[in-house]
Amino acid sequence: MHQAQRQVESRNVRVEDGWVYFVHGWSQVVGQVLHIEITPELFRRLDEAAATTR
């Protein structure tokens, strides 16, 4: 992502972080495996926890 950000002007690209998409996909798999519902509140907590390792 940082490499892409450095090329925004020279290559006329738009850079998307993708972190929320990653956490969403990961949380859905965890929910299926553990048979739990990923509520908006639980997702927020998972996102906060995952941000510490980002």
mmCIF entry with sequence, helices, sheets and N, C-alpha, C, O atoms, coordinates in Angstrom:
data_MODEL
# 
_entry.id   MODEL 
# 
_entity.id                         1 
_entity.type                       polymer 
_entity.pdbx_number_of_molecules   1 
# 
_entity_poly.entity_id                      1 
_entity_poly.type                           'polypeptide(L)' 
_entity_poly.nstd_linkage                   no 
_entity_poly.nstd_monomer                   no 
_entity_poly.pdbx_seq_one_letter_code       MHQAQRQVESRNVRVEDGWVYFVHGWSQVVGQVLHIEITPELFRRLDEAAATTR 
_entity_poly.pdbx_seq_one_letter_code_can   MHQAQRQVESRNVRVEDGWVYFVHGWSQVVGQVLHIEITPELFRRLDEAAATTR 
_entity_poly.pdbx_strand_id                 A 
# 
loop_
_entity_poly_seq.entity_id 
_entity_poly_seq.num 
_entity_poly_seq.mon_id 
_entity_poly_seq.hetero 
1 1  MET n 
1 2  HIS n 
1 3  GLN n 
1 4  ALA n 
1 5  GLN n 
1 6  ARG n 
1 7  GLN n 
1 8  VAL n 
1 9  GLU n 
1 10 SER n 
1 11 ARG n 
1 12 ASN n 
1 13 VAL n 
1 14 ARG n 
1 15 VAL n 
1 16 GLU n 
1 17 ASP n 
1 18 GLY n 
1 19 TRP n 
1 20 VAL n 
1 21 TYR n 
1 22 PHE n 
1 23 VAL n 
1 24 HIS n 
1 25 GLY n 
1 26 TRP n 
1 27 SER n 
1 28 GLN n 
1 29 VAL n 
1 30 VAL n 
1 31 GLY n 
1 32 GLN n 
1 33 VAL n 
1 34 LEU n 
1 35 HIS n 
1 36 ILE n 
1 37 GLU n 
1 38 ILE n 
1 39 THR n 
1 40 PRO n 
1 41 GLU n 
1 42 LEU n 
1 43 PHE n 
1 44 ARG n 
1 45 ARG n 
1 46 LEU n 
1 47 ASP n 
1 48 GLU n 
1 49 ALA n 
1 50 ALA n 
1 51 ALA n 
1 52 THR n 
1 53 THR n 
1 54 ARG n 
# 
_struct_asym.id          A 
_struct_asym.entity_id   1 
# 
loop_
_struct_conf.conf_type_id 
_struct_conf.id 
_struct_conf.pdbx_PDB_helix_id 
_struct_conf.beg_label_comp_id 
_struct_conf.beg_label_asym_id 
_struct_conf.beg_label_seq_id 
_struct_conf.pdbx_beg_PDB_ins_code 
_struct_conf.end_label_comp_id 
_struct_conf.end_label_asym_id 
_struct_conf.end_label_seq_id 
_struct_conf.pdbx_end_PDB_ins_code 
_struct_conf.beg_auth_comp_id 
_struct_conf.beg_auth_asym_id 
_struct_conf.beg_auth_seq_id 
_struct_conf.end_auth_comp_id 
_struct_conf.end_auth_asym_id 
_struct_conf.end_auth_seq_id 
_struct_conf.pdbx_PDB_helix_class 
_struct_conf.details 
_struct_conf.pdbx_PDB_helix_length 
HELX_P HELX_P1 AA1 HIS A 2  ? ARG A 6  ? HIS A 2  ARG A 6  1 ? 5  
HELX_P HELX_P2 AA2 VAL A 8  ? ARG A 11 ? VAL A 8  ARG A 11 1 ? 4  
HELX_P HELX_P3 AA3 TRP A 19 ? LEU A 34 ? TRP A 19 LEU A 34 1 ? 16 
HELX_P HELX_P4 AA4 PRO A 40 ? ALA A 51 ? PRO A 40 ALA A 51 1 ? 12 
# 
_struct_conf_type.id          HELX_P 
_struct_conf_type.criteria    ? 
_struct_conf_type.reference   ? 
# 
loop_
_atom_site.group_PDB 
_atom_site.id 
_atom_site.type_symbol 
_atom_site.label_atom_id 
_atom_site.label_alt_id 
_atom_site.label_comp_id 
_atom_site.label_asym_id 
_atom_site.label_entity_id 
_atom_site.label_seq_id 
_atom_site.pdbx_PDB_ins_code 
_atom_site.Cartn_x 
_atom_site.Cartn_y 
_atom_site.Cartn_z 
_atom_site.occupancy 
_atom_site.B_iso_or_equiv 
_atom_site.pdbx_formal_charge 
_atom_site.auth_seq_id 
_atom_site.auth_comp_id 
_atom_site.auth_asym_id 
_atom_site.auth_atom_id 
_atom_site.pdbx_PDB_model_num 
ATOM 1   N N  . MET A 1 1  ? 0.820   -1.169  0.000   1.00 0.00 ? 1  MET A N  1 
ATOM 2   C CA . MET A 1 1  ? 0.000   0.000   0.000   1.00 0.00 ? 1  MET A CA 1 
ATOM 3   C C  . MET A 1 1  ? 0.881   1.255   0.000   1.00 0.00 ? 1  MET A C  1 
ATOM 4   O O  . MET A 1 1  ? 0.595   2.222   -0.707  1.00 0.00 ? 1  MET A O  1 
ATOM 5   N N  . HIS A 1 2  ? 1.937   1.231   0.787   1.00 0.00 ? 2  HIS A N  1 
ATOM 6   C CA . HIS A 1 2  ? 2.798   2.409   0.841   1.00 0.00 ? 2  HIS A CA 1 
ATOM 7   C C  . HIS A 1 2  ? 3.485   2.657   -0.502  1.00 0.00 ? 2  HIS A C  1 
ATOM 8   O O  . HIS A 1 2  ? 3.677   3.803   -0.909  1.00 0.00 ? 2  HIS A O  1 
ATOM 9   N N  . GLN A 1 3  ? 3.848   1.586   -1.175  1.00 0.00 ? 3  GLN A N  1 
ATOM 10  C CA . GLN A 1 3  ? 4.454   1.723   -2.500  1.00 0.00 ? 3  GLN A CA 1 
ATOM 11  C C  . GLN A 1 3  ? 3.454   2.346   -3.464  1.00 0.00 ? 3  GLN A C  1 
ATOM 12  O O  . GLN A 1 3  ? 3.804   3.233   -4.243  1.00 0.00 ? 3  GLN A O  1 
ATOM 13  N N  . ALA A 1 4  ? 2.222   1.885   -3.412  1.00 0.00 ? 4  ALA A N  1 
ATOM 14  C CA . ALA A 1 4  ? 1.192   2.435   -4.287  1.00 0.00 ? 4  ALA A CA 1 
ATOM 15  C C  . ALA A 1 4  ? 0.929   3.901   -3.973  1.00 0.00 ? 4  ALA A C  1 
ATOM 16  O O  . ALA A 1 4  ? 0.734   4.703   -4.886  1.00 0.00 ? 4  ALA A O  1 
ATOM 17  N N  . GLN A 1 5  ? 0.922   4.260   -2.704  1.00 0.00 ? 5  GLN A N  1 
ATOM 18  C CA . GLN A 1 5  ? 0.698   5.655   -2.321  1.00 0.00 ? 5  GLN A CA 1 
ATOM 19  C C  . GLN A 1 5  ? 1.771   6.577   -2.883  1.00 0.00 ? 5  GLN A C  1 
ATOM 20  O O  . GLN A 1 5  ? 1.491   7.725   -3.228  1.00 0.00 ? 5  GLN A O  1 
ATOM 21  N N  . ARG A 1 6  ? 2.984   6.080   -2.974  1.00 0.00 ? 6  ARG A N  1 
ATOM 22  C CA . ARG A 1 6  ? 4.065   6.900   -3.538  1.00 0.00 ? 6  ARG A CA 1 
ATOM 23  C C  . ARG A 1 6  ? 3.899   7.107   -5.043  1.00 0.00 ? 6  ARG A C  1 
ATOM 24  O O  . ARG A 1 6  ? 4.521   7.999   -5.618  1.00 0.00 ? 6  ARG A O  1 
ATOM 25  N N  . GLN A 1 7  ? 3.065   6.290   -5.682  1.00 0.00 ? 7  GLN A N  1 
ATOM 26  C CA . GLN A 1 7  ? 2.896   6.368   -7.129  1.00 0.00 ? 7  GLN A CA 1 
ATOM 27  C C  . GLN A 1 7  ? 1.573   6.992   -7.552  1.00 0.00 ? 7  GLN A C  1 
ATOM 28  O O  . GLN A 1 7  ? 1.220   6.964   -8.731  1.00 0.00 ? 7  GLN A O  1 
ATOM 29  N N  . VAL A 1 8  ? 0.846   7.550   -6.604  1.00 0.00 ? 8  VAL A N  1 
ATOM 30  C CA . VAL A 1 8  ? -0.467  8.117   -6.919  1.00 0.00 ? 8  VAL A CA 1 
ATOM 31  C C  . VAL A 1 8  ? -0.386  9.130   -8.055  1.00 0.00 ? 8  VAL A C  1 
ATOM 32  O O  . VAL A 1 8  ? -1.149  9.037   -9.017  1.00 0.00 ? 8  VAL A O  1 
ATOM 33  N N  . GLU A 1 9  ? 0.514   10.083  -7.962  1.00 0.00 ? 9  GLU A N  1 
ATOM 34  C CA . GLU A 1 9  ? 0.600   11.120  -8.989  1.00 0.00 ? 9  GLU A CA 1 
ATOM 35  C C  . GLU A 1 9  ? 1.276   10.627  -10.253 1.00 0.00 ? 9  GLU A C  1 
ATOM 36  O O  . GLU A 1 9  ? 0.801   10.900  -11.355 1.00 0.00 ? 9  GLU A O  1 
ATOM 37  N N  . SER A 1 10 ? 2.377   9.903   -10.110 1.00 0.00 ? 10 SER A N  1 
ATOM 38  C CA . SER A 1 10 ? 3.134   9.507   -11.300 1.00 0.00 ? 10 SER A CA 1 
ATOM 39  C C  . SER A 1 10 ? 2.385   8.491   -12.163 1.00 0.00 ? 10 SER A C  1 
ATOM 40  O O  . SER A 1 10 ? 2.574   8.458   -13.379 1.00 0.00 ? 10 SER A O  1 
ATOM 41  N N  . ARG A 1 11 ? 1.556   7.680   -11.560 1.00 0.00 ? 11 ARG A N  1 
ATOM 42  C CA . ARG A 1 11 ? 0.820   6.658   -12.323 1.00 0.00 ? 11 ARG A CA 1 
ATOM 43  C C  . ARG A 1 11 ? -0.680  6.917   -12.374 1.00 0.00 ? 11 ARG A C  1 
ATOM 44  O O  . ARG A 1 11 ? -1.433  6.138   -12.958 1.00 0.00 ? 11 ARG A O  1 
ATOM 45  N N  . ASN A 1 12 ? -1.106  8.018   -11.757 1.00 0.00 ? 12 ASN A N  1 
ATOM 46  C CA . ASN A 1 12 ? -2.514  8.391   -11.757 1.00 0.00 ? 12 ASN A CA 1 
ATOM 47  C C  . ASN A 1 12 ? -3.400  7.245   -11.254 1.00 0.00 ? 12 ASN A C  1 
ATOM 48  O O  . ASN A 1 12 ? -4.357  6.837   -11.913 1.00 0.00 ? 12 ASN A O  1 
ATOM 49  N N  . VAL A 1 13 ? -3.047  6.739   -10.063 1.00 0.00 ? 13 VAL A N  1 
ATOM 50  C CA . VAL A 1 13 ? -3.821  5.641   -9.468  1.00 0.00 ? 13 VAL A CA 1 
ATOM 51  C C  . VAL A 1 13 ? -4.533  6.115   -8.215  1.00 0.00 ? 13 VAL A C  1 
ATOM 52  O O  . VAL A 1 13 ? -4.162  7.116   -7.602  1.00 0.00 ? 13 VAL A O  1 
ATOM 53  N N  . ARG A 1 14 ? -5.561  5.371   -7.853  1.00 0.00 ? 14 ARG A N  1 
ATOM 54  C CA . ARG A 1 14 ? -6.283  5.607   -6.606  1.00 0.00 ? 14 ARG A CA 1 
ATOM 55  C C  . ARG A 1 14 ? -5.968  4.437   -5.683  1.00 0.00 ? 14 ARG A C  1 
ATOM 56  O O  . ARG A 1 14 ? -6.076  3.279   -6.085  1.00 0.00 ? 14 ARG A O  1 
ATOM 57  N N  . VAL A 1 15 ? -5.587  4.733   -4.468  1.00 0.00 ? 15 VAL A N  1 
ATOM 58  C CA . VAL A 1 15 ? -5.163  3.699   -3.532  1.00 0.00 ? 15 VAL A CA 1 
ATOM 59  C C  . VAL A 1 15 ? -6.260  3.482   -2.482  1.00 0.00 ? 15 VAL A C  1 
ATOM 60  O O  . VAL A 1 15 ? -6.744  4.434   -1.870  1.00 0.00 ? 15 VAL A O  1 
ATOM 61  N N  . GLU A 1 16 ? -6.636  2.238   -2.288  1.00 0.00 ? 16 GLU A N  1 
ATOM 62  C CA . GLU A 1 16 ? -7.593  1.865   -1.251  1.00 0.00 ? 16 GLU A CA 1 
ATOM 63  C C  . GLU A 1 16 ? -6.853  1.067   -0.195  1.00 0.00 ? 16 GLU A C  1 
ATOM 64  O O  . GLU A 1 16 ? -6.024  0.216   -0.520  1.00 0.00 ? 16 GLU A O  1 
ATOM 65  N N  . ASP A 1 17 ? -7.145  1.335   1.055   1.00 0.00 ? 17 ASP A N  1 
ATOM 66  C CA . ASP A 1 17 ? -6.484  0.657   2.166   1.00 0.00 ? 17 ASP A CA 1 
ATOM 67  C C  . ASP A 1 17 ? -6.841  -0.826  2.194   1.00 0.00 ? 17 ASP A C  1 
ATOM 68  O O  . ASP A 1 17 ? -5.940  -1.665  2.179   1.00 0.00 ? 17 ASP A O  1 
ATOM 69  N N  . GLY A 1 18 ? -8.098  -1.166  2.232   1.00 0.00 ? 18 GLY A N  1 
ATOM 70  C CA . GLY A 1 18 ? -8.499  -2.572  2.226   1.00 0.00 ? 18 GLY A CA 1 
ATOM 71  C C  . GLY A 1 18 ? -8.547  -3.228  3.590   1.00 0.00 ? 18 GLY A C  1 
ATOM 72  O O  . GLY A 1 18 ? -8.938  -4.390  3.696   1.00 0.00 ? 18 GLY A O  1 
ATOM 73  N N  . TRP A 1 19 ? -8.159  -2.515  4.638   1.00 0.00 ? 19 TRP A N  1 
ATOM 74  C CA . TRP A 1 19 ? -8.114  -3.113  5.974   1.00 0.00 ? 19 TRP A CA 1 
ATOM 75  C C  . TRP A 1 19 ? -9.496  -3.584  6.437   1.00 0.00 ? 19 TRP A C  1 
ATOM 76  O O  . TRP A 1 19 ? -9.638  -4.699  6.937   1.00 0.00 ? 19 TRP A O  1 
ATOM 77  N N  . VAL A 1 20 ? -10.509 -2.734  6.271   1.00 0.00 ? 20 VAL A N  1 
ATOM 78  C CA . VAL A 1 20 ? -11.850 -3.106  6.719   1.00 0.00 ? 20 VAL A CA 1 
ATOM 79  C C  . VAL A 1 20 ? -12.341 -4.331  5.953   1.00 0.00 ? 20 VAL A C  1 
ATOM 80  O O  . VAL A 1 20 ? -13.010 -5.188  6.532   1.00 0.00 ? 20 VAL A O  1 
ATOM 81  N N  . TYR A 1 21 ? -12.024 -4.429  4.673   1.00 0.00 ? 21 TYR A N  1 
ATOM 82  C CA . TYR A 1 21 ? -12.423 -5.598  3.882   1.00 0.00 ? 21 TYR A CA 1 
ATOM 83  C C  . TYR A 1 21 ? -11.750 -6.865  4.410   1.00 0.00 ? 21 TYR A C  1 
ATOM 84  O O  . TYR A 1 21 ? -12.372 -7.924  4.490   1.00 0.00 ? 21 TYR A O  1 
ATOM 85  N N  . PHE A 1 22 ? -10.490 -6.744  4.762   1.00 0.00 ? 22 PHE A N  1 
ATOM 86  C CA . PHE A 1 22 ? -9.762  -7.872  5.325   1.00 0.00 ? 22 PHE A CA 1 
ATOM 87  C C  . PHE A 1 22 ? -10.385 -8.325  6.636   1.00 0.00 ? 22 PHE A C  1 
ATOM 88  O O  . PHE A 1 22 ? -10.650 -9.512  6.823   1.00 0.00 ? 22 PHE A O  1 
ATOM 89  N N  . VAL A 1 23 ? -10.621 -7.384  7.544   1.00 0.00 ? 23 VAL A N  1 
ATOM 90  C CA . VAL A 1 23 ? -11.185 -7.727  8.852   1.00 0.00 ? 23 VAL A CA 1 
ATOM 91  C C  . VAL A 1 23 ? -12.589 -8.301  8.685   1.00 0.00 ? 23 VAL A C  1 
ATOM 92  O O  . VAL A 1 23 ? -12.963 -9.235  9.395   1.00 0.00 ? 23 VAL A O  1 
ATOM 93  N N  . HIS A 1 24 ? -13.364 -7.755  7.758   1.00 0.00 ? 24 HIS A N  1 
ATOM 94  C CA . HIS A 1 24 ? -14.714 -8.279  7.524   1.00 0.00 ? 24 HIS A CA 1 
ATOM 95  C C  . HIS A 1 24 ? -14.654 -9.733  7.069   1.00 0.00 ? 24 HIS A C  1 
ATOM 96  O O  . HIS A 1 24 ? -15.353 -10.583 7.619   1.00 0.00 ? 24 HIS A O  1 
ATOM 97  N N  . GLY A 1 25 ? -13.835 -10.020 6.083   1.00 0.00 ? 25 GLY A N  1 
ATOM 98  C CA . GLY A 1 25 ? -13.716 -11.400 5.594   1.00 0.00 ? 25 GLY A CA 1 
ATOM 99  C C  . GLY A 1 25 ? -13.227 -12.343 6.670   1.00 0.00 ? 25 GLY A C  1 
ATOM 100 O O  . GLY A 1 25 ? -13.747 -13.449 6.818   1.00 0.00 ? 25 GLY A O  1 
ATOM 101 N N  . TRP A 1 26 ? -12.243 -11.915 7.411   1.00 0.00 ? 26 TRP A N  1 
ATOM 102 C CA . TRP A 1 26 ? -11.686 -12.716 8.491   1.00 0.00 ? 26 TRP A CA 1 
ATOM 103 C C  . TRP A 1 26 ? -12.734 -12.980 9.560   1.00 0.00 ? 26 TRP A C  1 
ATOM 104 O O  . TRP A 1 26 ? -12.860 -14.107 10.038  1.00 0.00 ? 26 TRP A O  1 
ATOM 105 N N  . SER A 1 27 ? -13.487 -11.952 9.939   1.00 0.00 ? 27 SER A N  1 
ATOM 106 C CA . SER A 1 27 ? -14.495 -12.115 10.989  1.00 0.00 ? 27 SER A CA 1 
ATOM 107 C C  . SER A 1 27 ? -15.626 -13.039 10.538  1.00 0.00 ? 27 SER A C  1 
ATOM 108 O O  . SER A 1 27 ? -16.176 -13.780 11.354  1.00 0.00 ? 27 SER A O  1 
ATOM 109 N N  . GLN A 1 28 ? -15.978 -13.006 9.262   1.00 0.00 ? 28 GLN A N  1 
ATOM 110 C CA . GLN A 1 28 ? -17.036 -13.891 8.780   1.00 0.00 ? 28 GLN A CA 1 
ATOM 111 C C  . GLN A 1 28 ? -16.620 -15.353 8.869   1.00 0.00 ? 28 GLN A C  1 
ATOM 112 O O  . GLN A 1 28 ? -17.427 -16.209 9.232   1.00 0.00 ? 28 GLN A O  1 
ATOM 113 N N  . VAL A 1 29 ? -15.378 -15.639 8.543   1.00 0.00 ? 29 VAL A N  1 
ATOM 114 C CA . VAL A 1 29 ? -14.875 -17.010 8.656   1.00 0.00 ? 29 VAL A CA 1 
ATOM 115 C C  . VAL A 1 29 ? -14.839 -17.440 10.120  1.00 0.00 ? 29 VAL A C  1 
ATOM 116 O O  . VAL A 1 29 ? -15.252 -18.551 10.452  1.00 0.00 ? 29 VAL A O  1 
ATOM 117 N N  . VAL A 1 30 ? -14.352 -16.570 10.987  1.00 0.00 ? 30 VAL A N  1 
ATOM 118 C CA . VAL A 1 30 ? -14.315 -16.880 12.418  1.00 0.00 ? 30 VAL A CA 1 
ATOM 119 C C  . VAL A 1 30 ? -15.732 -17.158 12.923  1.00 0.00 ? 30 VAL A C  1 
ATOM 120 O O  . VAL A 1 30 ? -15.948 -18.109 13.675  1.00 0.00 ? 30 VAL A O  1 
ATOM 121 N N  . GLY A 1 31 ? -16.683 -16.343 12.517  1.00 0.00 ? 31 GLY A N  1 
ATOM 122 C CA . GLY A 1 31 ? -18.077 -16.541 12.924  1.00 0.00 ? 31 GLY A CA 1 
ATOM 123 C C  . GLY A 1 31 ? -18.619 -17.887 12.477  1.00 0.00 ? 31 GLY A C  1 
ATOM 124 O O  . GLY A 1 31 ? -19.313 -18.562 13.238  1.00 0.00 ? 31 GLY A O  1 
ATOM 125 N N  . GLN A 1 32 ? -18.309 -18.281 11.255  1.00 0.00 ? 32 GLN A N  1 
ATOM 126 C CA . GLN A 1 32 ? -18.781 -19.574 10.747  1.00 0.00 ? 32 GLN A CA 1 
ATOM 127 C C  . GLN A 1 32 ? -18.122 -20.732 11.476  1.00 0.00 ? 32 GLN A C  1 
ATOM 128 O O  . GLN A 1 32 ? -18.788 -21.707 11.824  1.00 0.00 ? 32 GLN A O  1 
ATOM 129 N N  . VAL A 1 33 ? -16.839 -20.636 11.707  1.00 0.00 ? 33 VAL A N  1 
ATOM 130 C CA . VAL A 1 33 ? -16.109 -21.714 12.366  1.00 0.00 ? 33 VAL A CA 1 
ATOM 131 C C  . VAL A 1 33 ? -16.560 -21.873 13.819  1.00 0.00 ? 33 VAL A C  1 
ATOM 132 O O  . VAL A 1 33 ? -16.730 -22.991 14.306  1.00 0.00 ? 33 VAL A O  1 
ATOM 133 N N  . LEU A 1 34 ? -16.751 -20.749 14.501  1.00 0.00 ? 34 LEU A N  1 
ATOM 134 C CA . LEU A 1 34 ? -17.114 -20.799 15.917  1.00 0.00 ? 34 LEU A CA 1 
ATOM 135 C C  . LEU A 1 34 ? -18.630 -20.780 16.154  1.00 0.00 ? 34 LEU A C  1 
ATOM 136 O O  . LEU A 1 34 ? -19.094 -20.843 17.293  1.00 0.00 ? 34 LEU A O  1 
ATOM 137 N N  . HIS A 1 35 ? -19.390 -20.690 15.054  1.00 0.00 ? 35 HIS A N  1 
ATOM 138 C CA . HIS A 1 35 ? -20.855 -20.684 15.128  1.00 0.00 ? 35 HIS A CA 1 
ATOM 139 C C  . HIS A 1 35 ? -21.366 -19.534 16.002  1.00 0.00 ? 35 HIS A C  1 
ATOM 140 O O  . HIS A 1 35 ? -22.205 -19.731 16.881  1.00 0.00 ? 35 HIS A O  1 
ATOM 141 N N  . ILE A 1 36 ? -20.845 -18.338 15.744  1.00 0.00 ? 36 ILE A N  1 
ATOM 142 C CA . ILE A 1 36 ? -21.301 -17.151 16.453  1.00 0.00 ? 36 ILE A CA 1 
ATOM 143 C C  . ILE A 1 36 ? -21.710 -16.081 15.451  1.00 0.00 ? 36 ILE A C  1 
ATOM 144 O O  . ILE A 1 36 ? -21.196 -16.028 14.334  1.00 0.00 ? 36 ILE A O  1 
ATOM 145 N N  . GLU A 1 37 ? -22.635 -15.238 15.865  1.00 0.00 ? 37 GLU A N  1 
ATOM 146 C CA . GLU A 1 37 ? -23.072 -14.136 15.015  1.00 0.00 ? 37 GLU A CA 1 
ATOM 147 C C  . GLU A 1 37 ? -22.124 -12.954 15.203  1.00 0.00 ? 37 GLU A C  1 
ATOM 148 O O  . GLU A 1 37 ? -21.830 -12.553 16.329  1.00 0.00 ? 37 GLU A O  1 
ATOM 149 N N  . ILE A 1 38 ? -21.660 -12.413 14.107  1.00 0.00 ? 38 ILE A N  1 
ATOM 150 C CA . ILE A 1 38 ? -20.795 -11.241 14.158  1.00 0.00 ? 38 ILE A CA 1 
ATOM 151 C C  . ILE A 1 38 ? -21.701 -10.012 14.075  1.00 0.00 ? 38 ILE A C  1 
ATOM 152 O O  . ILE A 1 38 ? -22.068 -9.561  12.990  1.00 0.00 ? 38 ILE A O  1 
ATOM 153 N N  . THR A 1 39 ? -22.044 -9.495  15.221  1.00 0.00 ? 39 THR A N  1 
ATOM 154 C CA . THR A 1 39 ? -22.884 -8.297  15.303  1.00 0.00 ? 39 THR A CA 1 
ATOM 155 C C  . THR A 1 39 ? -22.033 -7.066  15.011  1.00 0.00 ? 39 THR A C  1 
ATOM 156 O O  . THR A 1 39 ? -20.805 -7.136  15.062  1.00 0.00 ? 39 THR A O  1 
ATOM 157 N N  . PRO A 1 40 ? -22.670 -5.948  14.709  1.00 0.00 ? 40 PRO A N  1 
ATOM 158 C CA . PRO A 1 40 ? -21.881 -4.721  14.498  1.00 0.00 ? 40 PRO A CA 1 
ATOM 159 C C  . PRO A 1 40 ? -20.988 -4.382  15.694  1.00 0.00 ? 40 PRO A C  1 
ATOM 160 O O  . PRO A 1 40 ? -19.855 -3.936  15.512  1.00 0.00 ? 40 PRO A O  1 
ATOM 161 N N  . GLU A 1 41 ? -21.487 -4.590  16.910  1.00 0.00 ? 41 GLU A N  1 
ATOM 162 C CA . GLU A 1 41 ? -20.681 -4.315  18.101  1.00 0.00 ? 41 GLU A CA 1 
ATOM 163 C C  . GLU A 1 41 ? -19.489 -5.270  18.177  1.00 0.00 ? 41 GLU A C  1 
ATOM 164 O O  . GLU A 1 41 ? -18.373 -4.838  18.465  1.00 0.00 ? 41 GLU A O  1 
ATOM 165 N N  . LEU A 1 42 ? -19.706 -6.546  17.925  1.00 0.00 ? 42 LEU A N  1 
ATOM 166 C CA . LEU A 1 42 ? -18.611 -7.516  17.953  1.00 0.00 ? 42 LEU A CA 1 
ATOM 167 C C  . LEU A 1 42 ? -17.603 -7.204  16.856  1.00 0.00 ? 42 LEU A C  1 
ATOM 168 O O  . LEU A 1 42 ? -16.395 -7.295  17.077  1.00 0.00 ? 42 LEU A O  1 
ATOM 169 N N  . PHE A 1 43 ? -18.092 -6.837  15.673  1.00 0.00 ? 43 PHE A N  1 
ATOM 170 C CA . PHE A 1 43 ? -17.179 -6.473  14.586  1.00 0.00 ? 43 PHE A CA 1 
ATOM 171 C C  . PHE A 1 43 ? -16.305 -5.291  14.995  1.00 0.00 ? 43 PHE A C  1 
ATOM 172 O O  . PHE A 1 43 ? -15.101 -5.293  14.738  1.00 0.00 ? 43 PHE A O  1 
ATOM 173 N N  . ARG A 1 44 ? -16.902 -4.280  15.631  1.00 0.00 ? 44 ARG A N  1 
ATOM 174 C CA . ARG A 1 44 ? -16.140 -3.120  16.083  1.00 0.00 ? 44 ARG A CA 1 
ATOM 175 C C  . ARG A 1 44 ? -15.039 -3.547  17.050  1.00 0.00 ? 44 ARG A C  1 
ATOM 176 O O  . ARG A 1 44 ? -13.909 -3.067  16.963  1.00 0.00 ? 44 ARG A O  1 
ATOM 177 N N  . ARG A 1 45 ? -15.368 -4.436  17.958  1.00 0.00 ? 45 ARG A N  1 
ATOM 178 C CA . ARG A 1 45 ? -14.374 -4.910  18.927  1.00 0.00 ? 45 ARG A CA 1 
ATOM 179 C C  . ARG A 1 45 ? -13.274 -5.717  18.240  1.00 0.00 ? 45 ARG A C  1 
ATOM 180 O O  . ARG A 1 45 ? -12.099 -5.573  18.578  1.00 0.00 ? 45 ARG A O  1 
ATOM 181 N N  . LEU A 1 46 ? -13.643 -6.556  17.288  1.00 0.00 ? 46 LEU A N  1 
ATOM 182 C CA . LEU A 1 46 ? -12.646 -7.324  16.542  1.00 0.00 ? 46 LEU A CA 1 
ATOM 183 C C  . LEU A 1 46 ? -11.739 -6.399  15.739  1.00 0.00 ? 46 LEU A C  1 
ATOM 184 O O  . LEU A 1 46 ? -10.526 -6.601  15.680  1.00 0.00 ? 46 LEU A O  1 
ATOM 185 N N  . ASP A 1 47 ? -12.337 -5.382  15.122  1.00 0.00 ? 47 ASP A N  1 
ATOM 186 C CA . ASP A 1 47 ? -11.557 -4.418  14.345  1.00 0.00 ? 47 ASP A CA 1 
ATOM 187 C C  . ASP A 1 47 ? -10.558 -3.696  15.237  1.00 0.00 ? 47 ASP A C  1 
ATOM 188 O O  . ASP A 1 47 ? -9.405  -3.507  14.849  1.00 0.00 ? 47 ASP A O  1 
ATOM 189 N N  . GLU A 1 48 ? -10.984 -3.294  16.418  1.00 0.00 ? 48 GLU A N  1 
ATOM 190 C CA . GLU A 1 48 ? -10.075 -2.626  17.348  1.00 0.00 ? 48 GLU A CA 1 
ATOM 191 C C  . GLU A 1 48 ? -8.930  -3.561  17.775  1.00 0.00 ? 48 GLU A C  1 
ATOM 192 O O  . GLU A 1 48 ? -7.772  -3.147  17.846  1.00 0.00 ? 48 GLU A O  1 
ATOM 193 N N  . ALA A 1 49 ? -9.272  -4.815  18.056  1.00 0.00 ? 49 ALA A N  1 
ATOM 194 C CA . ALA A 1 49 ? -8.249  -5.777  18.472  1.00 0.00 ? 49 ALA A CA 1 
ATOM 195 C C  . ALA A 1 49 ? -7.264  -6.045  17.343  1.00 0.00 ? 49 ALA A C  1 
ATOM 196 O O  . ALA A 1 49 ? -6.057  -6.124  17.573  1.00 0.00 ? 49 ALA A O  1 
ATOM 197 N N  . ALA A 1 50 ? -7.777  -6.185  16.120  1.00 0.00 ? 50 ALA A N  1 
ATOM 198 C CA . ALA A 1 50 ? -6.907  -6.472  14.983  1.00 0.00 ? 50 ALA A CA 1 
ATOM 199 C C  . ALA A 1 50 ? -6.017  -5.282  14.652  1.00 0.00 ? 50 ALA A C  1 
ATOM 200 O O  . ALA A 1 50 ? -4.912  -5.463  14.141  1.00 0.00 ? 50 ALA A O  1 
ATOM 201 N N  . ALA A 1 51 ? -6.478  -4.079  14.935  1.00 0.00 ? 51 ALA A N  1 
ATOM 202 C CA . ALA A 1 51 ? -5.696  -2.876  14.622  1.00 0.00 ? 51 ALA A CA 1 
ATOM 203 C C  . ALA A 1 51 ? -4.386  -2.831  15.399  1.00 0.00 ? 51 ALA A C  1 
ATOM 204 O O  . ALA A 1 51 ? -3.437  -2.173  14.973  1.00 0.00 ? 51 ALA A O  1 
ATOM 205 N N  . THR A 1 52 ? -4.324  -3.520  16.525  1.00 0.00 ? 52 THR A N  1 
ATOM 206 C CA . THR A 1 52 ? -3.091  -3.506  17.309  1.00 0.00 ? 52 THR A CA 1 
ATOM 207 C C  . THR A 1 52 ? -1.974  -4.275  16.612  1.00 0.00 ? 52 THR A C  1 
ATOM 208 O O  . THR A 1 52 ? -0.803  -4.074  16.936  1.00 0.00 ? 52 THR A O  1 
ATOM 209 N N  . THR A 1 53 ? -2.305  -5.149  15.665  1.00 0.00 ? 53 THR A N  1 
ATOM 210 C CA . THR A 1 53 ? -1.292  -5.914  14.940  1.00 0.00 ? 53 THR A CA 1 
ATOM 211 C C  . THR A 1 53 ? -1.098  -5.441  13.521  1.00 0.00 ? 53 THR A C  1 
ATOM 212 O O  . THR A 1 53 ? -0.295  -6.001  12.775  1.00 0.00 ? 53 THR A O  1 
ATOM 213 N N  . ARG A 1 54 ? -1.817  -4.431  13.154  1.00 0.00 ? 54 ARG A N  1 
ATOM 214 C CA . ARG A 1 54 ? -1.778  -3.934  11.777  1.00 0.00 ? 54 ARG A CA 1 
ATOM 215 C C  . ARG A 1 54 ? -0.439  -3.458  11.358  1.00 0.00 ? 54 ARG A C  1 
ATOM 216 O O  . ARG A 1 54 ? -0.268  -3.015  10.222  1.00 0.00 ? 54 ARG A O  1 
# 
